[in-house]
Amino acid sequence: MDRKTIRRALVSVYHKDGLDSILRSLASEGVEILSTGGTQAFIESLGIPCRKVEDVTGYPSILGGRVKTLHPRVFGGILGRRALEKDRQEMGHYEIPEIDLVIVDLYPFEETVVSGASQPEIIEKIDIGGISLIRAAAKNYQDVVIIPSKGEYALLQSLLSEQGAETTLEQRRWFACQAFDVSSRYDTAIHEWFENL
């Protein structure tokens, strides 16, 4: 079957505008939401239950927030192939929860450059965890929905309204294609900045 039900979502975004209706829709469908830092505080401010990623990983956000989601229990939950018995067994053995939806909005690298920020400030706007989540979820589009920027929020909201917490393979493939476009443009901008240092 190419239809998949979203049971657990990881939400880690920079821009939170437009996210509230999606979160309410997910909550009304009984989707468990995992999150970090400011996004987690935003979700809880809406009165929506949210589980801390650190409760899954056993590690707090460290190194000034540079490392939050980079952990096997997060990436295993995204990359685990549901159709492979070996993957399912390993996920069970290492207590890795399946993550069916990833919503990411990357640090605003280009906007920071244009603002005239200092080199250290610009460096800190090079997203590591977010871009890794995007690539992992897009790679495993057979099982996972990836929302790689706020540009896709409206379509996700439309799908949730029309279909509930379910997606088709073709829909997941489309989101994965968008994800690699976002990733490519982001890395190109960083590359161009580094070339001109």
C-alpha positions as protocol buffer text, in pm:
chain_id: "A"
residue {
  index: 1
  type: MET
  ca { x: 0 y: 0 z: 0 }
}
residue {
  index: 2
  type: ASP
  ca { x: 130 y: 343 z: -88 }
}
residue {
  index: 3
  type: ARG
  ca { x: -82 y: 528 z: 171 }
}
residue {
  index: 4
  type: LYS
  ca { x: 89 y: 594 z: 502 }
}
residue {
  index: 5
  type: THR
  ca { x: -55 y: 720 z: 829 }
}
residue {
  index: 6
  type: ILE
  ca { x: 128 y: 991 z: 1020 }
}
residue {
  index: 7
  type: ARG
  ca { x: 150 y: 882 z: 1384 }
}
residue {
  index: 8
  type: ARG
  ca { x: 452 y: 1080 z: 1500 }
}
residue {
  index: 9
  type: ALA
  ca { x: 593 y: 1413 z: 1374 }
}
residue {
  index: 10
  type: LEU
  ca { x: 918 y: 1595 z: 1442 }
}
residue {
  index: 11
  type: VAL
  ca { x: 881 y: 1973 z: 1420 }
}
residue {
  index: 12
  type: SER
  ca { x: 1191 y: 2195 z: 1432 }
}
residue {
  index: 13
  type: VAL
  ca { x: 1151 y: 2531 z: 1263 }
}
residue {
  index: 14
  type: TYR
  ca { x: 1297 y: 2881 z: 1258 }
}
residue {
  index: 15
  type: HIS
  ca { x: 989 y: 3062 z: 1125 }
}
residue {
  index: 16
  type: LYS
  ca { x: 677 y: 2965 z: 1318 }
}
residue {
  index: 17
  type: ASP
  ca { x: 420 y: 3179 z: 1136 }
}
residue {
  index: 18
  type: GLY
  ca { x: 159 y: 2965 z: 964 }
}
residue {
  index: 19
  type: LEU
  ca { x: 244 y: 2660 z: 1172 }
}
residue {
  index: 20
  type: ASP
  ca { x: -31 y: 2681 z: 1433 }
}
residue {
  index: 21
  type: SER
  ca { x: -313 y: 2544 z: 1215 }
}
residue {
  index: 22
  type: ILE
  ca { x: -95 y: 2251 z: 1106 }
}
residue {
  index: 23
  type: LEU
  ca { x: -11 y: 2170 z: 1467 }
}
residue {
  index: 24
  type: ARG
  ca { x: -378 y: 2182 z: 1567 }
}
residue {
  index: 25
  type: SER
  ca { x: -470 y: 1953 z: 1277 }
}
residue {
  index: 26
  type: LEU
  ca { x: -198 y: 1705 z: 1372 }
}
residue {
  index: 27
  type: ALA
  ca { x: -305 y: 1709 z: 1736 }
}
residue {
  index: 28
  type: SER
  ca { x: -670 y: 1655 z: 1641 }
}
residue {
  index: 29
  type: GLU
  ca { x: -561 y: 1348 z: 1442 }
}
residue {
  index: 30
  type: GLY
  ca { x: -382 y: 1207 z: 1747 }
}
residue {
  index: 31
  type: VAL
  ca { x: -32 y: 1259 z: 1605 }
}
residue {
  index: 32
  type: GLU
  ca { x: 244 y: 1265 z: 1866 }
}
residue {
  index: 33
  type: ILE
  ca { x: 461 y: 1574 z: 1821 }
}
residue {
  index: 34
  type: LEU
  ca { x: 833 y: 1585 z: 1904 }
}
residue {
  index: 35
  type: SER
  ca { x: 1019 y: 1914 z: 1912 }
}
residue {
  index: 36
  type: THR
  ca { x: 1311 y: 2118 z: 2042 }
}
residue {
  index: 37
  type: GLY
  ca { x: 1386 y: 2456 z: 2199 }
}
residue {
  index: 38
  type: GLY
  ca { x: 1189 y: 2753 z: 2075 }
}
residue {
  index: 39
  type: THR
  ca { x: 962 y: 2541 z: 1857 }
}
residue {
  index: 40
  type: GLN
  ca { x: 871 y: 2325 z: 2153 }
}
residue {
  index: 41
  type: ALA
  ca { x: 788 y: 2635 z: 2361 }
}
residue {
  index: 42
  type: PHE
  ca { x: 575 y: 2769 z: 2075 }
}
residue {
  index: 43
  type: ILE
  ca { x: 382 y: 2441 z: 2044 }
}
residue {
  index: 44
  type: GLU
  ca { x: 320 y: 2427 z: 2418 }
}
residue {
  index: 45
  type: SER
  ca { x: 205 y: 2791 z: 2415 }
}
residue {
  index: 46
  type: LEU
  ca { x: -77 y: 2679 z: 2185 }
}
residue {
  index: 47
  type: GLY
  ca { x: -186 y: 2425 z: 2445 }
}
residue {
  index: 48
  type: ILE
  ca { x: -79 y: 2135 z: 2223 }
}
residue {
  index: 49
  type: PRO
  ca { x: 100 y: 1839 z: 2385 }
}
residue {
  index: 50
  type: CYS
  ca { x: 462 y: 1812 z: 2277 }
}
residue {
  index: 51
  type: ARG
  ca { x: 735 y: 1565 z: 2367 }
}
residue {
  index: 52
  type: LYS
  ca { x: 1090 y: 1692 z: 2401 }
}
residue {
  index: 53
  type: VAL
  ca { x: 1340 y: 1542 z: 2157 }
}
residue {
  index: 54
  type: GLU
  ca { x: 1583 y: 1515 z: 2449 }
}
residue {
  index: 55
  type: ASP
  ca { x: 1338 y: 1275 z: 2616 }
}
residue {
  index: 56
  type: VAL
  ca { x: 1385 y: 1050 z: 2312 }
}
residue {
  index: 57
  type: THR
  ca { x: 1762 y: 1090 z: 2279 }
}
residue {
  index: 58
  type: GLY
  ca { x: 1855 y: 1115 z: 2647 }
}
residue {
  index: 59
  type: TYR
  ca { x: 2071 y: 1421 z: 2565 }
}
residue {
  index: 60
  type: PRO
  ca { x: 1996 y: 1790 z: 2612 }
}
residue {
  index: 61
  type: SER
  ca { x: 2059 y: 2052 z: 2346 }
}
residue {
  index: 62
  type: ILE
  ca { x: 2437 y: 2108 z: 2364 }
}
residue {
  index: 63
  type: LEU
  ca { x: 2716 y: 2328 z: 2225 }
}
residue {
  index: 64
  type: GLY
  ca { x: 2506 y: 2642 z: 2223 }
}
residue {
  index: 65
  type: GLY
  ca { x: 2221 y: 2469 z: 2041 }
}
residue {
  index: 66
  type: ARG
  ca { x: 2443 y: 2337 z: 1762 }
}
residue {
  index: 67
  type: VAL
  ca { x: 2354 y: 1977 z: 1851 }
}
residue {
  index: 68
  type: LYS
  ca { x: 1990 y: 1898 z: 1926 }
}
residue {
  index: 69
  type: THR
  ca { x: 1853 y: 1639 z: 1684 }
}
residue {
  index: 70
  type: LEU
  ca { x: 2176 y: 1474 z: 1564 }
}
residue {
  index: 71
  type: HIS
  ca { x: 2123 y: 1138 z: 1732 }
}
residue {
  index: 72
  type: PRO
  ca { x: 2057 y: 776 z: 1616 }
}
residue {
  index: 73
  type: ARG
  ca { x: 1717 y: 770 z: 1788 }
}
residue {
  index: 74
  type: VAL
  ca { x: 1607 y: 1065 z: 1577 }
}
residue {
  index: 75
  type: PHE
  ca { x: 1771 y: 976 z: 1248 }
}
residue {
  index: 76
  type: GLY
  ca { x: 1699 y: 605 z: 1292 }
}
residue {
  index: 77
  type: GLY
  ca { x: 1333 y: 694 z: 1339 }
}
residue {
  index: 78
  type: ILE
  ca { x: 1339 y: 883 z: 1010 }
}
residue {
  index: 79
  type: LEU
  ca { x: 1561 y: 653 z: 803 }
}
residue {
  index: 80
  type: GLY
  ca { x: 1428 y: 317 z: 925 }
}
residue {
  index: 81
  type: ARG
  ca { x: 1267 y: 126 z: 637 }
}
residue {
  index: 82
  type: ARG
  ca { x: 932 y: 2 z: 759 }
}
residue {
  index: 83
  type: ALA
  ca { x: 917 y: -274 z: 498 }
}
residue {
  index: 84
  type: LEU
  ca { x: 1249 y: -429 z: 609 }
}
residue {
  index: 85
  type: GLU
  ca { x: 1223 y: -672 z: 898 }
}
residue {
  index: 86
  type: LYS
  ca { x: 1590 y: -616 z: 992 }
}
residue {
  index: 87
  type: ASP
  ca { x: 1536 y: -240 z: 1022 }
}
residue {
  index: 88
  type: ARG
  ca { x: 1224 y: -293 z: 1232 }
}
residue {
  index: 89
  type: GLN
  ca { x: 1409 y: -532 z: 1462 }
}
residue {
  index: 90
  type: GLU
  ca { x: 1699 y: -289 z: 1510 }
}
residue {
  index: 91
  type: MET
  ca { x: 1460 y: -4 z: 1579 }
}
residue {
  index: 92
  type: GLY
  ca { x: 1288 y: -216 z: 1842 }
}
residue {
  index: 93
  type: HIS
  ca { x: 1618 y: -327 z: 1997 }
}
residue {
  index: 94
  type: TYR
  ca { x: 1750 y: 30 z: 2027 }
}
residue {
  index: 95
  type: GLU
  ca { x: 1410 y: 175 z: 2124 }
}
residue {
  index: 96
  type: ILE
  ca { x: 1394 y: 400 z: 1817 }
}
residue {
  index: 97
  type: PRO
  ca { x: 1048 y: 549 z: 1759 }
}
residue {
  index: 98
  type: GLU
  ca { x: 922 y: 575 z: 1401 }
}
residue {
  index: 99
  type: ILE
  ca { x: 897 y: 935 z: 1279 }
}
residue {
  index: 100
  type: ASP
  ca { x: 649 y: 971 z: 992 }
}
residue {
  index: 101
  type: LEU
  ca { x: 653 y: 1347 z: 932 }
}
residue {
  index: 102
  type: VAL
  ca { x: 937 y: 1599 z: 956 }
}
residue {
  index: 103
  type: ILE
  ca { x: 864 y: 1972 z: 943 }
}
residue {
  index: 104
  type: VAL
  ca { x: 1174 y: 2190 z: 913 }
}
residue {
  index: 105
  type: ASP
  ca { x: 1238 y: 2555 z: 831 }
}
residue {
  index: 106
  type: LEU
  ca { x: 1609 y: 2631 z: 804 }
}
residue {
  index: 107
  type: TYR
  ca { x: 1806 y: 2909 z: 969 }
}
residue {
  index: 108
  type: PRO
  ca { x: 1787 y: 3219 z: 743 }
}
residue {
  index: 109
  type: PHE
  ca { x: 2140 y: 3208 z: 603 }
}
residue {
  index: 110
  type: GLU
  ca { x: 2088 y: 3432 z: 299 }
}
residue {
  index: 111
  type: GLU
  ca { x: 1890 y: 3692 z: 495 }
}
residue {
  index: 112
  type: THR
  ca { x: 2167 y: 3704 z: 754 }
}
residue {
  index: 113
  type: VAL
  ca { x: 2430 y: 3765 z: 486 }
}
residue {
  index: 114
  type: VAL
  ca { x: 2223 y: 4044 z: 328 }
}
residue {
  index: 115
  type: SER
  ca { x: 2170 y: 4206 z: 669 }
}
residue {
  index: 116
  type: GLY
  ca { x: 2542 y: 4284 z: 692 }
}
residue {
  index: 117
  type: ALA
  ca { x: 2593 y: 4055 z: 991 }
}
residue {
  index: 118
  type: SER
  ca { x: 2942 y: 3964 z: 1106 }
}
residue {
  index: 119
  type: GLN
  ca { x: 3120 y: 3651 z: 986 }
}
residue {
  index: 120
  type: PRO
  ca { x: 3065 y: 3464 z: 1317 }
}
residue {
  index: 121
  type: GLU
  ca { x: 2693 y: 3553 z: 1307 }
}
residue {
  index: 122
  type: ILE
  ca { x: 2667 y: 3427 z: 950 }
}
residue {
  index: 123
  type: ILE
  ca { x: 2849 y: 3104 z: 1036 }
}
residue {
  index: 124
  type: GLU
  ca { x: 2597 y: 3036 z: 1312 }
}
residue {
  index: 125
  type: LYS
  ca { x: 2317 y: 3059 z: 1055 }
}
residue {
  index: 126
  type: ILE
  ca { x: 2455 y: 2760 z: 864 }
}
residue {
  index: 127
  type: ASP
  ca { x: 2195 y: 2500 z: 954 }
}
residue {
  index: 128
  type: ILE
  ca { x: 2331 y: 2152 z: 1029 }
}
residue {
  index: 129
  type: GLY
  ca { x: 2057 y: 1957 z: 1205 }
}
residue {
  index: 130
  type: GLY
  ca { x: 1780 y: 2096 z: 988 }
}
residue {
  index: 131
  type: ILE
  ca { x: 1948 y: 2024 z: 656 }
}
residue {
  index: 132
  type: SER
  ca { x: 2035 y: 1674 z: 777 }
}
residue {
  index: 133
  type: LEU
  ca { x: 1672 y: 1611 z: 877 }
}
residue {
  index: 134
  type: ILE
  ca { x: 1556 y: 1730 z: 536 }
}
residue {
  index: 135
  type: ARG
  ca { x: 1791 y: 1498 z: 348 }
}
residue {
  index: 136
  type: ALA
  ca { x: 1717 y: 1198 z: 570 }
}
residue {
  index: 137
  type: ALA
  ca { x: 1340 y: 1235 z: 545 }
}
residue {
  index: 138
  type: ALA
  ca { x: 1351 y: 1298 z: 170 }
}
residue {
  index: 139
  type: LYS
  ca { x: 1571 y: 993 z: 119 }
}
residue {
  index: 140
  type: ASN
  ca { x: 1313 y: 780 z: 300 }
}
residue {
  index: 141
  type: TYR
  ca { x: 1008 y: 930 z: 127 }
}
residue {
  index: 142
  type: GLN
  ca { x: 867 y: 578 z: 89 }
}
residue {
  index: 143
  type: ASP
  ca { x: 774 y: 605 z: 457 }
}
residue {
  index: 144
  type: VAL
  ca { x: 821 y: 968 z: 563 }
}
residue {
  index: 145
  type: VAL
  ca { x: 669 y: 1305 z: 470 }
}
residue {
  index: 146
  type: ILE
  ca { x: 918 y: 1594 z: 458 }
}
residue {
  index: 147
  type: ILE
  ca { x: 808 y: 1957 z: 480 }
}
residue {
  index: 148
  type: PRO
  ca { x: 1138 y: 2140 z: 408 }
}
residue {
  index: 149
  type: SER
  ca { x: 1025 y: 2503 z: 440 }
}
residue {
  index: 150
  type: LYS
  ca { x: 729 y: 2721 z: 528 }
}
residue {
  index: 151
  type: GLY
  ca { x: 660 y: 2735 z: 154 }
}
residue {
  index: 152
  type: GLU
  ca { x: 504 y: 2389 z: 186 }
}
residue {
  index: 153
  type: TYR
  ca { x: 293 y: 2461 z: 497 }
}
residue {
  index: 154
  type: ALA
  ca { x: -22 y: 2550 z: 299 }
}
residue {
  index: 155
  type: LEU
  ca { x: -15 y: 2230 z: 96 }
}
residue {
  index: 156
  type: LEU
  ca { x: 37 y: 2017 z: 405 }
}
residue {
  index: 157
  type: GLN
  ca { x: -254 y: 2194 z: 576 }
}
residue {
  index: 158
  type: SER
  ca { x: -471 y: 2127 z: 270 }
}
residue {
  index: 159
  type: LEU
  ca { x: -380 y: 1758 z: 272 }
}
residue {
  index: 160
  type: LEU
  ca { x: -451 y: 1727 z: 644 }
}
residue {
  index: 161
  type: SER
  ca { x: -791 y: 1890 z: 595 }
}
residue {
  index: 162
  type: GLU
  ca { x: -883 y: 1668 z: 299 }
}
residue {
  index: 163
  type: GLN
  ca { x: -721 y: 1336 z: 391 }
}
residue {
  index: 164
  type: GLY
  ca { x: -656 y: 1347 z: 762 }
}
residue {
  index: 165
  type: ALA
  ca { x: -313 y: 1225 z: 875 }
}
residue {
  index: 166
  type: GLU
  ca { x: -250 y: 1017 z: 564 }
}
residue {
  index: 167
  type: THR
  ca { x: -41 y: 1069 z: 252 }
}
residue {
  index: 168
  type: THR
  ca { x: 9 y: 886 z: -73 }
}
residue {
  index: 169
  type: LEU
  ca { x: 344 y: 777 z: -212 }
}
residue {
  index: 170
  type: GLU
  ca { x: 317 y: 1031 z: -493 }
}
residue {
  index: 171
  type: GLN
  ca { x: 255 y: 1311 z: -242 }
}
residue {
  index: 172
  type: ARG
  ca { x: 557 y: 1205 z: -36 }
}
residue {
  index: 173
  type: ARG
  ca { x: 771 y: 1185 z: -349 }
}
residue {
  index: 174
  type: TRP
  ca { x: 665 y: 1540 z: -446 }
}
residue {
  index: 175
  type: PHE
  ca { x: 759 y: 1676 z: -104 }
}
residue {
  index: 176
  type: ALA
  ca { x: 1094 y: 1492 z: -127 }
}
residue {
  index: 177
  type: CYS
  ca { x: 1163 y: 1659 z: -461 }
}
residue {
  index: 178
  type: GLN
  ca { x: 1089 y: 1998 z: -305 }
}
residue {
  index: 179
  type: ALA
  ca { x: 1318 y: 1908 z: -15 }
}
residue {
  index: 180
  type: PHE
  ca { x: 1617 y: 1843 z: -238 }
}
residue {
  index: 181
  type: ASP
  ca { x: 1548 y: 2171 z: -418 }
}
residue {
  index: 182
  type: VAL
  ca { x: 1552 y: 2355 z: -82 }
}
residue {
  index: 183
  type: SER
  ca { x: 1871 y: 2171 z: 20 }
}
residue {
  index: 184
  type: SER
  ca { x: 2042 y: 2246 z: -312 }
}
residue {
  index: 185
  type: ARG
  ca { x: 1961 y: 2617 z: -305 }
}
residue {
  index: 186
  type: TYR
  ca { x: 2069 y: 2648 z: 57 }
}
residue {
  index: 187
  type: ASP
  ca { x: 2405 y: 2480 z: -1 }
}
residue {
  index: 188
  type: THR
  ca { x: 2461 y: 2687 z: -316 }
}
residue {
  index: 189
  type: ALA
  ca { x: 2411 y: 3009 z: -118 }
}
residue {
  index: 190
  type: ILE
  ca { x: 2657 y: 2893 z: 148 }
}
residue {
  index: 191
  type: HIS
  ca { x: 2909 y: 2788 z: -117 }
}
residue {
  index: 192
  type: GLU
  ca { x: 2889 y: 3126 z: -289 }
}
residue {
  index: 193
  type: TRP
  ca { x: 2942 y: 3308 z: 40 }
}
residue {
  index: 194
  type: PHE
  ca { x: 3247 y: 3096 z: 125 }
}
residue {
  index: 195
  type: GLU
  ca { x: 3393 y: 3158 z: -222 }
}
residue {
  index: 196
  type: ASN
  ca { x: 3384 y: 3532 z: -157 }
}
residue {
  index: 197
  type: LEU
  ca { x: 3541 y: 3528 z: 191 }
}
